[in-house]
């Protein structure tokens, strides 16, 4: 998976470097929205019952596009809060989210466009080790995931999108059944976002 992500990043960089300067369109702005996360527990025998929980994200964003063919790359530096819920207990997870997406836009007029996007997501957790429903939770301090999303561009500056993020590795581990069993889980997250680019 690391080789795939590295190859993807090299291809993106080569594409941007090969573009003529006048064909590149760079925009900066701010992006924010809502996270809806849920734990995907690997061990089917685990007694945890998980549910969806909300959070938020906000931060600066940049986008480089090739107007002629609608292809581009966007990236953001987001302060992100994700919630996890198991049984009767809940926990908030705070961190830095860095999504980098290859984006393809289909223009439906000068004021409207539809886009699809995909790429790697890098997450760095700021949260401390804690308990959830009486069990010690070991959080992964850094994670790599895959983003898949779509949305619309309005009035040349506003973007509204929906995104799904899947971590490539485990987000949490914890011991159960008298420390005889190690449980693992991923935090899969839906995101609804709005961005304004200048």
N, C-alpha and C positions, 0 to 999 in steps of 0.2 A: 504493500500500500504506500509506503514511503517513496518507492521508486515511481509510482504512478503520480503522486502529488508533485514530486520533483520535476518529472517530465512535463506535467501540466504547467507549472510555474515557468519553466524554461521556454515552453512554446508561447506563453502569453508575453513574456519579456521580448522574445525575438520578433513577435508580431508587432508590438508597439515600437520597437527600435527601427523596424523596416518601413514604418509608415512615414510618408512625407510630413514635415512639420505643419504645413498648412491644412493637412487632412485631419490632424488630431484636434479634438475638442475636449478641453479639460474643464471640469466644473467642480466646485467645492460647495459644501453645505453641511447641513445637520440632519441627523436621522434619529428617530425615536419610535418606540412602540411597545407592544405587549408580548411577553413570553407566556406560553401555556405549556408547562412541563409535566411529564409523568415518568415515574421510574418503570423500567422494563427489567424485572427481576429474572435472572437466569435459572435459578434453582426452583423447579416447579413445586418441590415439597416445602418451600419456605412458607411460613404462616403470615408474612406481611401481606396486607391488602392495601394496594396503592390507589391513589386517586390523582386527578389533575389539580395543579395549583398554579396560580398566576404570579407574574412578576413584571418587570419593565426593563427597558434598555434605552440608552441615549448617548450620543456622541457625534464627532465629526465624521464626514464621509467625503470621498472623492470619486469621480468617475471620468474615465477617458473613453471616448467613442470615435468611431470612423463613420461620419454621417452618411457616406455614400452607401455602405453596405449594412449599416445598423449594428455592427459588431463592436463590442467594447469590454472594458474591465472596470469593476468598481471595488472599492475597499472601504472599510470603516474601522474606527477605533471606539468601541462601545463599552461603557460601564453597564454591566448587566446583572440583574437580579433574577434568579430562578427559584421557584419554590418546589419542594418535594413533600409529599404527604404519604404516610404509612400508618395504617390503623387509625388511632385517635390522635397521633402526634404529627407535627409539621415542622419544617425547617426551611430557612431562607439561605440561599447560596449566592454570594456576591463575587464578581470577578470581572476580568477584562476579556471581551469578546472581539476577535479580529477576523471577520469574514472577508474573503477575497473571491469574487465571482466573475466568471466569464458570462457576459450578458449579450443576448441578441434581441434587438428591438425591431418590430414591424410598425412602420408609420401608417396611421390611418387618417392622415391630414396634418396640417401644420401645428395643430394644437393637441393632438391625441396620438398615443402610441401604446402598443402592447408588447411586453417583454417576458422572456424566460431567462432564468439565470441558474448557474450551478458552479460549485467550486469548493475549495477547502475552507474550514473554519478552525481557528486556533483559539482555545479558551484557557485562561489562567485564573485559577481559583484563589480568592483572598480569604475564604472562610476558614475558621479554625476547626480542629477536630472536635466533634460533639457527639451527643447521643440522640437517637431517634427511636421513640417507643421503648426506651430503656436499654438500647443496644448501642455500643460504641461504633460509630461510623468513621471509616477511613476514606477521606475524599482524595481523589487524584488532583494534584496541584496543577497539572497541565494536561490538556486533551486536544486531540485532532479529530475533527468531524467532517462530514460532507453536508453541504447545503444544496437544496433543490427548491426553486421558487419561481414565482410568476407575479406579474402585476401590470399596472398601467402608468403611463406618463401623461400628465395633464398640463396644459398651458406652458409647456417648455421648461418648467421649474419644479413642479410637484410630482412626486412618485409615491404610489400606494402599492404595497406588495404583501404577499403571503409567502412564508418560507418554512421549510421543514428541515430540521437539523438532526442528524444521526451521528453520535460519537462512534469512532472506529474502535475504541477500546472501552474498558469498564470505567464508569464514573465514580462508583463507590464499591467498597468491600466491607464486610463485617462478619464477625464470628457469631455463631448461634449453636444451639443444642449442646451447651457445655463446652464450647470452643472446639467441638468435633467437626463442625461443618462451616466452611467459608462460603458465604453468599456473595454474589456479585450482581451489579445492576448498572444499567445505562440510563442517563437522563435524556430522553427523546423530547424535542421541543418544537412546538409550532410557534411561529412568530408572525405577528401582524404589524406592519411598519408603515410609517409615513416619512418622507424625506423631502427637504426643500433645498434645491441646488441653485446657486447664484450664477 
